[in-house]
Amino acid sequence: MSGWTEEQLAGIGEAGELTITSRDGEGRLRRPRTIWVVRQGADLYVRSVNGTTSSWYRGTRDRLEGHVSAGGFDADVVFQDADHALDDAIDAAYRDKYGPGSAAVDAITAPAARTTTMRIVPA
């Protein structure tokens, strides 16, 4: 079970964008970033379009904790590496939500972005 309510899953999962903030090594929130989020079943997933070099993604690796806001919901979260067996389904969720065939969707479903797929879970 993901820990999200159905209302949270719907609100965050249907939001066009998610504001994500990771915690630094001292536990302080960093600068927020706006990214895409998709729902797959009872879980929410994010990826870095710029792969592992993205500063927001690297920031999540320090404590695996942060905060997200989207769809009228705010939550402290834990970042978990996704099961890469789900990559194709998550790619499909990105294409369904953001439209197939755009350069941005092609980038978020590319191999470099797929390696950064994280499940976000309420803390």
The first five atom37 places (N, CA, C, CB, O) and aatype in JSON, in Angstrom:
{
  "aatype": [12, 15, 7, 17, 16, 6, 6, 5, 10, 0, 7, 9, 7, 6, 0, 7, 6, 10, 16, 9, 16, 15, 1, 3, 7, 6, 7, 1, 10, 1, 1, 14, 1, 16, 9, 17, 19, 19, 1, 5, 7, 0, 3, 10, 18, 19, 1, 15, 19, 2, 7, 16, 16, 15, 15, 17, 18, 1, 7, 16, 1, 3, 1, 10, 6, 7, 8, 19, 15, 0, 7, 7, 13, 3, 0, 3, 19, 19, 13, 5, 3, 0, 3, 8, 0, 10, 3, 3, 0, 9, 3, 0, 0, 18, 1, 3, 11, 18, 7, 14, 7, 15, 0, 0, 19, 3, 0, 9, 16, 0, 14, 0, 0, 1, 16, 16, 16, 12, 1, 9, 19, 14, 0],
  "atom_mask": [
    [1, 1, 1, 1, 1],
    [1, 1, 1, 1, 1],
    [1, 1, 1, 0, 1],
    [1, 1, 1, 1, 1],
    [1, 1, 1, 1, 1],
    [1, 1, 1, 1, 1],
    [1, 1, 1, 1, 1],
    [1, 1, 1, 1, 1],
    [1, 1, 1, 1, 1],
    [1, 1, 1, 1, 1],
    [1, 1, 1, 0, 1],
    [1, 1, 1, 1, 1],
    [1, 1, 1, 0, 1],
    [1, 1, 1, 1, 1],
    [1, 1, 1, 1, 1],
    [1, 1, 1, 0, 1],
    [1, 1, 1, 1, 1],
    [1, 1, 1, 1, 1],
    [1, 1, 1, 1, 1],
    [1, 1, 1, 1, 1],
    [1, 1, 1, 1, 1],
    [1, 1, 1, 1, 1],
    [1, 1, 1, 1, 1],
    [1, 1, 1, 1, 1],
    [1, 1, 1, 0, 1],
    [1, 1, 1, 1, 1],
    [1, 1, 1, 0, 1],
    [1, 1, 1, 1, 1],
    [1, 1, 1, 1, 1],
    [1, 1, 1, 1, 1],
    [1, 1, 1, 1, 1],
    [1, 1, 1, 1, 1],
    [1, 1, 1, 1, 1],
    [1, 1, 1, 1, 1],
    [1, 1, 1, 1, 1],
    [1, 1, 1, 1, 1],
    [1, 1, 1, 1, 1],
    [1, 1, 1, 1, 1],
    [1, 1, 1, 1, 1],
    [1, 1, 1, 1, 1],
    [1, 1, 1, 0, 1],
    [1, 1, 1, 1, 1],
    [1, 1, 1, 1, 1],
    [1, 1, 1, 1, 1],
    [1, 1, 1, 1, 1],
    [1, 1, 1, 1, 1],
    [1, 1, 1, 1, 1],
    [1, 1, 1, 1, 1],
    [1, 1, 1, 1, 1],
    [1, 1, 1, 1, 1],
    [1, 1, 1, 0, 1],
    [1, 1, 1, 1, 1],
    [1, 1, 1, 1, 1],
    [1, 1, 1, 1, 1],
    [1, 1, 1, 1, 1],
    [1, 1, 1, 1, 1],
    [1, 1, 1, 1, 1],
    [1, 1, 1, 1, 1],
    [1, 1, 1, 0, 1],
    [1, 1, 1, 1, 1],
    [1, 1, 1, 1, 1],
    [1, 1, 1, 1, 1],
    [1, 1, 1, 1, 1],
    [1, 1, 1, 1, 1],
    [1, 1, 1, 1, 1],
    [1, 1, 1, 0, 1],
    [1, 1, 1, 1, 1],
    [1, 1, 1, 1, 1],
    [1, 1, 1, 1, 1],
    [1, 1, 1, 1, 1],
    [1, 1, 1, 0, 1],
    [1, 1, 1, 0, 1],
    [1, 1, 1, 1, 1],
    [1, 1, 1, 1, 1],
    [1, 1, 1, 1, 1],
    [1, 1, 1, 1, 1],
    [1, 1, 1, 1, 1],
    [1, 1, 1, 1, 1],
    [1, 1, 1, 1, 1],
    [1, 1, 1, 1, 1],
    [1, 1, 1, 1, 1],
    [1, 1, 1, 1, 1],
    [1, 1, 1, 1, 1],
    [1, 1, 1, 1, 1],
    [1, 1, 1, 1, 1],
    [1, 1, 1, 1, 1],
    [1, 1, 1, 1, 1],
    [1, 1, 1, 1, 1],
    [1, 1, 1, 1, 1],
    [1, 1, 1, 1, 1],
    [1, 1, 1, 1, 1],
    [1, 1, 1, 1, 1],
    [1, 1, 1, 1, 1],
    [1, 1, 1, 1, 1],
    [1, 1, 1, 1, 1],
    [1, 1, 1, 1, 1],
    [1, 1, 1, 1, 1],
    [1, 1, 1, 1, 1],
    [1, 1, 1, 0, 1],
    [1, 1, 1, 1, 1],
    [1, 1, 1, 0, 1],
    [1, 1, 1, 1, 1],
    [1, 1, 1, 1, 1],
    [1, 1, 1, 1, 1],
    [1, 1, 1, 1, 1],
    [1, 1, 1, 1, 1],
    [1, 1, 1, 1, 1],
    [1, 1, 1, 1, 1],
    [1, 1, 1, 1, 1],
    [1, 1, 1, 1, 1],
    [1, 1, 1, 1, 1],
    [1, 1, 1, 1, 1],
    [1, 1, 1, 1, 1],
    [1, 1, 1, 1, 1],
    [1, 1, 1, 1, 1],
    [1, 1, 1, 1, 1],
    [1, 1, 1, 1, 1],
    [1, 1, 1, 1, 1],
    [1, 1, 1, 1, 1],
    [1, 1, 1, 1, 1],
    [1, 1, 1, 1, 1],
    [1, 1, 1, 1, 1],
    [1, 1, 1, 1, 1]
  ],
  "atom_positions": [
    [[0.83, -1.18, 0.0], [0.0, 0.0, 0.0], [0.88, 1.24, 0.0], [-0.95, 0.0, 1.21], [1.89, 1.27, 0.69]],
    [[0.5, 2.26, -0.77], [1.34, 3.43, -0.94], [1.23, 4.44, 0.2], [0.99, 4.09, -2.22], [2.16, 5.22, 0.41]],
    [[0.13, 4.43, 0.92], [-0.07, 5.42, 1.98], [-0.83, 6.65, 1.54], [0.0, 0.0, 0.0], [-1.22, 7.46, 2.38]],
    [[-1.05, 6.81, 0.23], [-1.83, 7.93, -0.28], [-3.31, 7.58, -0.2], [-1.43, 8.27, -1.75], [-3.7, 6.43, -0.37]],
    [[-4.14, 8.57, 0.07], [-5.58, 8.35, -0.04], [-5.96, 8.42, -1.51], [-6.38, 9.39, 0.8], [-5.19, 8.93, -2.32]],
    [[-7.11, 7.92, -1.84], [-7.58, 8.0, -3.22], [-7.69, 9.46, -3.66], [-8.94, 7.29, -3.37], [-7.37, 9.8, -4.8]],
    [[-8.15, 10.32, -2.76], [-8.27, 11.75, -3.08], [-6.91, 12.37, -3.38], [-8.95, 12.5, -1.91], [-6.78, 13.16, -4.32]],
    [[-5.9, 12.03, -2.6], [-4.55, 12.53, -2.85], [-4.0, 11.98, -4.16], [-3.62, 12.16, -1.69], [-3.42, 12.73, -4.96]],
    [[-4.17, 10.69, -4.39], [-3.7, 10.09, -5.64], [-4.31, 10.77, -6.85], [-4.02, 8.6, -5.67], [-3.62, 11.08, -7.82]],
    [[-5.62, 11.01, -6.78], [-6.31, 11.66, -7.89], [-5.83, 13.09, -8.06], [-7.82, 11.62, -7.69], [-5.51, 13.51, -9.17]],
    [[-5.78, 13.84, -6.97], [-5.39, 15.25, -7.06], [-3.97, 15.45, -7.53], [0.0, 0.0, 0.0], [-3.71, 16.24, -8.44]],
    [[-3.05, 14.73, -6.93], [-1.64, 14.86, -7.31], [-1.4, 14.22, -8.68], [-0.72, 14.22, -6.25], [-0.71, 14.79, -9.52]],
    [[-1.96, 13.04, -8.88], [-1.76, 12.32, -10.14], [-2.31, 13.03, -11.36], [0.0, 0.0, 0.0], [-1.77, 12.88, -12.46]],
    [[-3.38, 13.8, -11.17], [-3.97, 14.52, -12.3], [-3.4, 15.93, -12.48], [-5.47, 14.61, -12.11], [-3.64, 16.57, -13.51]],
    [[-2.65, 16.41, -11.5], [-2.05, 17.75, -11.61], [-1.05, 17.76, -12.76], [-1.36, 18.16, -10.28], [-0.33, 16.78, -12.98]],
    [[-1.01, 18.85, -13.47], [-0.07, 18.96, -14.59], [1.37, 19.0, -14.14], [0.0, 0.0, 0.0], [2.26, 18.49, -14.83]],
    [[1.61, 19.6, -12.98], [2.97, 19.71, -12.48], [2.99, 19.49, -10.97], [3.57, 21.08, -12.83], [1.98, 19.64, -10.29]],
    [[4.15, 19.14, -10.47], [4.39, 18.89, -9.06], [5.54, 19.79, -8.62], [4.7, 17.38, -8.78], [6.54, 19.9, -9.33]],
    [[5.4, 20.41, -7.46], [6.53, 21.13, -6.88], [7.21, 20.18, -5.91], [6.06, 22.45, -6.16], [6.57, 19.64, -5.01]],
    [[8.5, 19.99, -6.12], [9.26, 19.03, -5.32], [10.41, 19.76, -4.65], [9.78, 17.86, -6.19], [11.07, 20.6, -5.26]],
    [[10.62, 19.43, -3.39], [11.71, 20.02, -2.62], [12.37, 18.89, -1.84], [11.2, 21.16, -1.66], [11.71, 18.16, -1.1]],
    [[13.67, 18.75, -2.01], [14.39, 17.72, -1.25], [15.01, 18.34, 0.0], [15.49, 17.06, -2.13], [15.12, 19.56, 0.12]],
    [[15.4, 17.47, 0.92], [16.07, 17.93, 2.14], [17.58, 17.73, 1.98], [15.54, 17.17, 3.4], [18.04, 16.72, 1.45]],
    [[18.33, 18.72, 2.46], [19.78, 18.6, 2.4], [20.29, 17.71, 3.52], [20.44, 19.99, 2.48], [19.5, 17.17, 4.29]],
    [[21.59, 17.55, 3.62], [22.2, 16.68, 4.62], [21.88, 17.08, 6.05], [0.0, 0.0, 0.0], [21.94, 16.25, 6.96]],
    [[21.53, 18.34, 6.25], [21.16, 18.84, 7.58], [19.66, 18.77, 7.83], [21.63, 20.27, 7.74], [19.2, 19.08, 8.93]],
    [[18.9, 18.35, 6.83], [17.45, 18.25, 6.98], [16.68, 19.48, 6.55], [0.0, 0.0, 0.0], [15.45, 19.51, 6.66]],
    [[17.37, 20.5, 6.06], [16.7, 21.72, 5.58], [16.16, 21.5, 4.18], [17.67, 22.93, 5.61], [16.77, 20.82, 3.35]],
    [[15.0, 22.11, 3.92], [14.44, 22.02, 2.57], [15.25, 22.88, 1.61], [12.96, 22.45, 2.56], [15.62, 24.01, 1.93]],
    [[15.52, 22.32, 0.45], [16.23, 23.04, -0.6], [15.25, 23.89, -1.4], [16.99, 22.06, -1.52], [14.07, 24.01, -1.05]],
    [[15.74, 24.46, -2.46], [14.93, 25.26, -3.37], [13.93, 24.35, -4.1], [15.82, 26.03, -4.39], [14.31, 23.31, -4.62]],
    [[12.66, 24.75, -4.15], [11.67, 23.91, -4.84], [11.87, 23.92, -6.35], [10.26, 24.38, -4.5], [12.35, 24.9, -6.92]],
    [[11.51, 22.83, -6.97], [11.58, 22.68, -8.43], [10.22, 22.18, -8.93], [12.73, 21.69, -8.86], [9.5, 21.47, -8.21]],
    [[9.88, 22.54, -10.14], [8.63, 22.09, -10.74], [8.95, 20.99, -11.75], [7.88, 23.26, -11.43], [9.77, 21.17, -12.65]],
    [[8.27, 19.84, -11.57], [8.51, 18.69, -12.44], [7.17, 18.03, -12.77], [9.48, 17.67, -11.77], [6.12, 18.44, -12.27]],
    [[7.23, 17.01, -13.6], [6.05, 16.22, -13.93], [5.92, 15.05, -12.95], [6.12, 15.7, -15.38], [6.91, 14.55, -12.42]],
    [[4.68, 14.63, -12.74], [4.39, 13.48, -11.88], [3.34, 12.62, -12.58], [3.88, 13.94, -10.46], [2.46, 13.14, -13.26]],
    [[3.45, 11.31, -12.42], [2.44, 10.41, -12.96], [2.0, 9.42, -11.89], [2.98, 9.65, -14.2], [2.72, 9.09, -10.95]],
    [[0.78, 8.99, -12.08], [0.21, 7.96, -11.22], [0.25, 6.63, -11.97], [-1.25, 8.32, -10.79], [-0.08, 6.56, -13.15]],
    [[0.66, 5.6, -11.27], [0.62, 4.24, -11.8], [-0.01, 3.39, -10.71], [2.06, 3.71, -12.21], [0.65, 3.06, -9.73]],
    [[-1.27, 3.03, -10.89], [-1.97, 2.28, -9.86], [-2.16, 3.13, -8.62], [0.0, 0.0, 0.0], [-2.7, 4.23, -8.69]],
    [[-1.72, 2.62, -7.48], [-1.87, 3.33, -6.2], [-0.58, 4.06, -5.81], [-2.26, 2.35, -5.1], [-0.38, 4.37, -4.64]],
    [[0.27, 4.34, -6.79], [1.55, 4.98, -6.52], [1.77, 6.19, -7.42], [2.7, 3.99, -6.69], [1.17, 6.31, -8.49]],
    [[2.64, 7.09, -6.96], [3.02, 8.28, -7.7], [4.51, 8.2, -8.01], [2.68, 9.57, -6.91], [5.31, 7.78, -7.17]],
    [[4.87, 8.6, -9.23], [6.25, 8.49, -9.68], [6.73, 9.8, -10.29], [6.4, 7.35, -10.69], [5.96, 10.54, -10.9]],
    [[8.03, 10.06, -10.11], [8.69, 11.2, -10.72], [9.98, 10.72, -11.36], [8.96, 12.33, -9.67], [10.54, 9.68, -11.0]],
    [[10.45, 11.52, -12.33], [11.72, 11.25, -13.0], [12.41, 12.57, -13.27], [11.5, 10.45, -14.33], [11.78, 13.63, -13.32]],
    [[13.7, 12.49, -13.45], [14.48, 13.65, -13.87], [14.7, 13.59, -15.37], [15.83, 13.71, -13.12], [15.35, 12.67, -15.87]],
    [[14.15, 14.56, -16.08], [14.3, 14.59, -17.53], [15.78, 14.71, -17.93], [13.5, 15.76, -18.12], [16.16, 14.29, -19.02]],
    [[16.6, 15.28, -17.05], [18.03, 15.44, -17.33], [18.87, 14.32, -16.72], [18.51, 16.77, -16.81], [20.09, 14.45, -16.62]],
    [[18.24, 13.25, -16.32], [18.97, 12.11, -15.78], [19.58, 12.41, -14.43], [0.0, 0.0, 0.0], [19.1, 13.29, -13.71]],
    [[20.63, 11.69, -14.09], [21.23, 11.79, -12.77], [22.02, 13.08, -12.55], [22.14, 10.62, -12.54], [22.46, 13.35, -11.44]],
    [[22.2, 13.89, -13.6], [22.96, 15.14, -13.44], [22.1, 16.29, -12.94], [23.58, 15.53, -14.76], [22.63, 17.33, -12.57]],
    [[20.8, 16.11, -12.91], [19.9, 17.17, -12.45], [20.14, 17.48, -10.98], [18.44, 16.78, -12.69], [20.26, 16.57, -10.16]],
    [[20.2, 18.77, -10.64], [20.47, 19.14, -9.24], [19.35, 18.7, -8.31], [20.67, 20.65, -9.13], [19.63, 18.27, -7.19]],
    [[18.08, 18.79, -8.74], [17.0, 18.38, -7.83], [17.07, 16.87, -7.58], [15.61, 18.78, -8.42], [16.84, 16.41, -6.47]],
    [[17.4, 16.11, -8.62], [17.49, 14.66, -8.45], [18.66, 14.31, -7.52], [17.67, 13.96, -9.81], [18.5, 13.5, -6.6]],
    [[19.82, 14.91, -7.76], [20.97, 14.64, -6.88], [20.63, 14.99, -5.44], [22.21, 15.43, -7.35], [21.06, 14.31, -4.51]],
    [[19.86, 16.06, -5.25], [19.46, 16.46, -3.9], [18.61, 15.42, -3.2], [0.0, 0.0, 0.0], [18.69, 15.28, -1.98]],
    [[17.8, 14.69, -3.94], [16.95, 13.67, -3.31], [17.78, 12.52, -2.76], [15.93, 13.14, -4.31], [17.32, 11.79, -1.89]],
    [[18.97, 12.37, -3.25], [19.81, 11.23, -2.85], [20.44, 11.43, -1.47], [20.9, 10.99, -3.9], [20.87, 10.46, -0.85]],
    [[20.51, 12.69, -0.98], [21.16, 12.96, 0.3], [20.44, 12.29, 1.47], [21.22, 14.45, 0.55], [21.07, 11.6, 2.27]],
    [[19.13, 12.5, 1.55], [18.36, 11.98, 2.68], [17.17, 11.14, 2.26], [17.89, 13.12, 3.53], [16.53, 10.5, 3.1]],
    [[16.86, 11.13, 0.97], [15.7, 10.43, 0.45], [14.41, 10.94, 1.1], [15.84, 8.92, 0.67], [13.45, 10.19, 1.28]],
    [[14.41, 12.23, 1.46], [13.26, 12.87, 2.07], [13.01, 14.22, 1.43], [13.46, 13.02, 3.59], [13.94, 14.85, 0.91]],
    [[11.76, 14.66, 1.47], [11.46, 15.97, 0.92], [10.01, 16.34, 1.13], [0.0, 0.0, 0.0], [9.34, 15.84, 2.04]],
    [[9.53, 17.22, 0.26], [8.17, 17.73, 0.34], [7.66, 17.91, -1.08], [8.1, 19.08, 1.15], [8.42, 18.3, -1.97]],
    [[6.38, 17.62, -1.3], [5.76, 17.83, -2.6], [4.45, 18.59, -2.45], [5.52, 16.49, -3.32], [3.79, 18.53, -1.41]],
    [[4.1, 19.31, -3.51], [2.83, 20.03, -3.57], [2.29, 19.88, -4.99], [3.0, 21.55, -3.18], [3.01, 20.07, -5.97]],
    [[1.01, 19.54, -5.07], [0.33, 19.45, -6.37], [-1.14, 19.16, -6.14], [0.97, 18.34, -7.27], [-1.51, 18.52, -5.15]],
    [[-1.97, 19.64, -7.04], [-3.39, 19.32, -7.0], [-4.07, 19.71, -5.71], [0.0, 0.0, 0.0], [-5.05, 19.08, -5.31]],
    [[-3.56, 20.76, -5.05], [-4.15, 21.2, -3.79], [-3.69, 20.44, -2.57], [0.0, 0.0, 0.0], [-4.22, 20.63, -1.48]],
    [[-2.7, 19.57, -2.74], [-2.2, 18.77, -1.63], [-0.73, 19.09, -1.38], [-2.38, 17.26, -1.91], [0.03, 19.36, -2.31]],
    [[-0.34, 19.05, -0.12], [1.05, 19.2, 0.31], [1.37, 17.99, 1.18], [1.28, 20.55, 1.09], [0.55, 17.56, 1.99]],
    [[2.56, 17.44, 1.02], [2.94, 16.29, 1.83], [4.44, 16.19, 1.98], [2.39, 15.01, 1.23], [5.19, 16.41, 1.03]],
    [[4.88, 15.84, 3.19], [6.25, 15.42, 3.38], [6.33, 14.01, 2.82], [6.69, 15.48, 4.89], [5.42, 13.2, 3.0]],
    [[7.43, 13.72, 2.13], [7.54, 12.44, 1.42], [8.89, 11.79, 1.62], [7.28, 12.64, -0.06], [9.86, 12.41, 2.07]],
    [[8.91, 10.53, 1.26], [10.13, 9.73, 1.18], [10.28, 9.34, -0.29], [10.07, 8.46, 2.13], [9.31, 8.98, -0.95]],
    [[11.51, 9.42, -0.78], [11.8, 9.03, -2.16], [12.35, 7.61, -2.15], [12.82, 10.01, -2.83], [13.29, 7.3, -1.42]],
    [[11.76, 6.75, -2.97], [12.2, 5.36, -3.07], [12.53, 5.07, -4.53], [11.12, 4.36, -2.54], [11.79, 5.46, -5.43]],
    [[13.63, 4.39, -4.76], [13.94, 3.97, -6.12], [12.83, 3.06, -6.61], [15.33, 3.26, -6.2], [12.39, 2.16, -5.89]],
    [[12.39, 3.29, -7.82], [11.29, 2.51, -8.38], [11.77, 1.13, -8.81], [10.67, 3.24, -9.57], [12.95, 0.91, -9.08]],
    [[10.83, 0.23, -8.86], [11.06, -1.09, -9.43], [11.13, -0.9, -10.94], [9.93, -2.13, -9.01], [10.12, -0.55, -11.56]],
    [[12.28, -1.12, -11.53], [12.45, -0.85, -12.96], [11.67, -1.82, -13.85], [13.91, -0.91, -13.33], [11.62, -1.63, -15.06]],
    [[11.07, -2.84, -13.26], [10.15, -3.69, -14.02], [8.91, -2.89, -14.43], [9.74, -4.94, -13.19], [8.17, -3.29, -15.33]],
    [[8.68, -1.75, -13.75], [7.52, -0.89, -14.05], [7.83, 0.2, -15.06], [7.02, -0.26, -12.77], [6.94, 0.97, -15.41]],
    [[9.07, 0.29, -15.54], [9.45, 1.39, -16.42], [8.55, 1.54, -17.64], [10.87, 1.2, -16.88], [8.17, 2.66, -17.99]],
    [[8.2, 0.44, -18.29], [7.35, 0.55, -19.49], [5.97, 1.09, -19.12], [7.21, -0.82, -20.18], [5.42, 1.91, -19.85]],
    [[5.42, 0.64, -18.02], [4.1, 1.13, -17.58], [4.18, 2.61, -17.2], [3.58, 0.3, -16.39], [3.25, 3.37, -17.47]],
    [[5.27, 3.02, -16.56], [5.44, 4.42, -16.19], [5.65, 5.27, -17.44], [6.63, 4.59, -15.21], [5.13, 6.39, -17.53]],
    [[6.4, 4.76, -18.42], [6.51, 5.45, -19.71], [5.13, 5.68, -20.31], [7.4, 4.64, -20.7], [4.82, 6.78, -20.77]],
    [[4.3, 4.65, -20.29], [2.95, 4.76, -20.85], [2.14, 5.8, -20.08], [2.23, 3.39, -20.8], [1.36, 6.55, -20.68]],
    [[2.31, 5.85, -18.77], [1.59, 6.85, -17.97], [2.03, 8.26, -18.36], [1.84, 6.63, -16.46], [1.19, 9.16, -18.46]],
    [[3.32, 8.47, -18.59], [3.8, 9.77, -19.05], [3.21, 10.12, -20.42], [5.34, 9.8, -19.11], [2.78, 11.24, -20.65]],
    [[3.2, 9.15, -21.34], [2.65, 9.41, -22.68], [1.16, 9.69, -22.62], [2.93, 8.22, -23.61], [0.67, 10.59, -23.31]],
    [[0.43, 8.93, -21.81], [-1.02, 9.15, -21.68], [-1.32, 10.52, -21.1], [-1.65, 8.06, -20.82], [-2.23, 11.2, -21.55]],
    [[-0.56, 10.91, -20.1], [-0.84, 12.16, -19.4], [-0.37, 13.39, -20.17], [-0.19, 12.14, -18.04], [-1.09, 14.38, -20.26]],
    [[0.83, 13.32, -20.73], [1.44, 14.51, -21.32], [1.46, 14.51, -22.85], [2.84, 14.65, -20.82], [1.92, 15.46, -23.47]],
    [[0.97, 13.44, -23.44], [0.86, 13.38, -24.9], [2.05, 12.71, -25.54], [0.0, 0.0, 0.0], [3.2, 13.05, -25.24]],
    [[1.8, 11.76, -26.43], [2.9, 11.08, -27.11], [3.51, 11.96, -28.19], [2.41, 9.76, -27.72], [2.86, 12.86, -28.73]],
    [[4.76, 11.69, -28.49], [5.38, 12.32, -29.65], [5.99, 13.69, -29.44], [0.0, 0.0, 0.0], [6.53, 14.26, -30.39]],
    [[5.92, 14.25, -28.24], [6.57, 15.54, -28.02], [8.01, 15.31, -27.59], [5.8, 16.38, -26.96], [8.34, 14.25, -27.05]],
    [[8.85, 16.29, -27.82], [10.26, 16.17, -27.43], [10.38, 15.99, -25.92], [11.05, 17.41, -27.89], [11.24, 15.24, -25.45]],
    [[9.54, 16.67, -25.14], [9.6, 16.57, -23.68], [9.22, 15.17, -23.21], [8.68, 17.61, -23.03], [9.88, 14.61, -22.33]],
    [[8.18, 14.59, -23.8], [7.78, 13.23, -23.42], [8.84, 12.23, -23.87], [6.4, 12.87, -24.02], [9.14, 11.27, -23.16]],
    [[9.4, 12.45, -25.06], [10.48, 11.56, -25.51], [11.66, 11.6, -24.53], [10.95, 11.96, -26.92], [12.3, 10.58, -24.28]],
    [[11.96, 12.79, -23.99], [13.08, 12.93, -23.06], [12.78, 12.25, -21.72], [13.4, 14.41, -22.84], [13.66, 11.61, -21.15]],
    [[11.56, 12.39, -21.22], [11.22, 11.83, -19.9], [11.07, 10.3, -19.96], [9.93, 12.47, -19.37], [11.06, 9.64, -18.92]],
    [[10.94, 9.75, -21.16], [10.85, 8.3, -21.31], [12.13, 7.69, -21.89], [9.66, 7.96, -22.2], [12.17, 6.5, -22.21]],
    [[13.16, 8.52, -22.03], [14.45, 8.05, -22.55], [15.21, 7.27, -21.47], [15.31, 9.25, -23.05], [14.91, 7.41, -20.28]],
    [[16.17, 6.45, -21.86], [16.92, 5.64, -20.89], [17.53, 6.44, -19.73], [18.0, 4.91, -21.59], [17.49, 5.97, -18.59]],
    [[18.1, 7.61, -19.99], [18.73, 8.39, -18.91], [17.71, 8.81, -17.86], [19.43, 9.63, -19.49], [18.0, 8.79, -16.67]],
    [[16.52, 9.19, -18.3], [15.47, 9.59, -17.36], [14.92, 8.36, -16.63], [14.34, 10.33, -18.09], [14.64, 8.42, -15.43]],
    [[14.76, 7.28, -17.33], [14.21, 6.06, -16.71], [15.04, 5.6, -15.52], [14.13, 4.93, -17.74], [14.5, 5.06, -14.56]],
    [[16.36, 5.81, -15.57], [17.22, 5.38, -14.46], [16.95, 6.16, -13.18], [18.69, 5.54, -14.84], [17.34, 5.73, -12.09]],
    [[16.27, 7.31, -13.28], [16.02, 8.16, -12.11], [14.61, 8.0, -11.55], [16.25, 9.61, -12.47], [14.23, 8.74, -10.64]],
    [[13.84, 7.06, -12.05], [12.46, 6.91, -11.62], [12.38, 6.64, -10.12], [11.78, 5.78, -12.4], [13.0, 5.71, -9.59]],
    [[11.59, 7.49, -9.45], [11.4, 7.33, -8.01], [9.92, 7.3, -7.68], [12.1, 8.46, -7.23], [9.12, 8.02, -8.27]],
    [[9.59, 6.46, -6.75], [8.25, 6.4, -6.17], [8.25, 7.4, -5.02], [7.87, 4.93, -5.69], [9.19, 7.42, -4.22]],
    [[7.22, 8.22, -4.94], [7.11, 9.14, -3.8], [6.01, 8.63, -2.89], [6.82, 10.61, -4.28], [4.9, 8.32, -3.32]],
    [[6.35, 8.55, -1.6], [5.5, 7.95, -0.59], [5.35, 8.95, 0.55], [6.07, 6.59, -0.08], [6.33, 9.59, 0.94]],
    [[4.13, 9.11, 1.09], [3.99, 10.03, 2.23], [4.9, 9.6, 3.39], [2.52, 10.08, 2.71], [5.03, 8.41, 3.69]],
    [[5.52, 10.58, 4.02], [6.43, 10.29, 5.14], [5.62, 9.92, 6.38], [7.36, 11.5, 5.44], [6.2, 9.63, 7.43]]
  ]
}
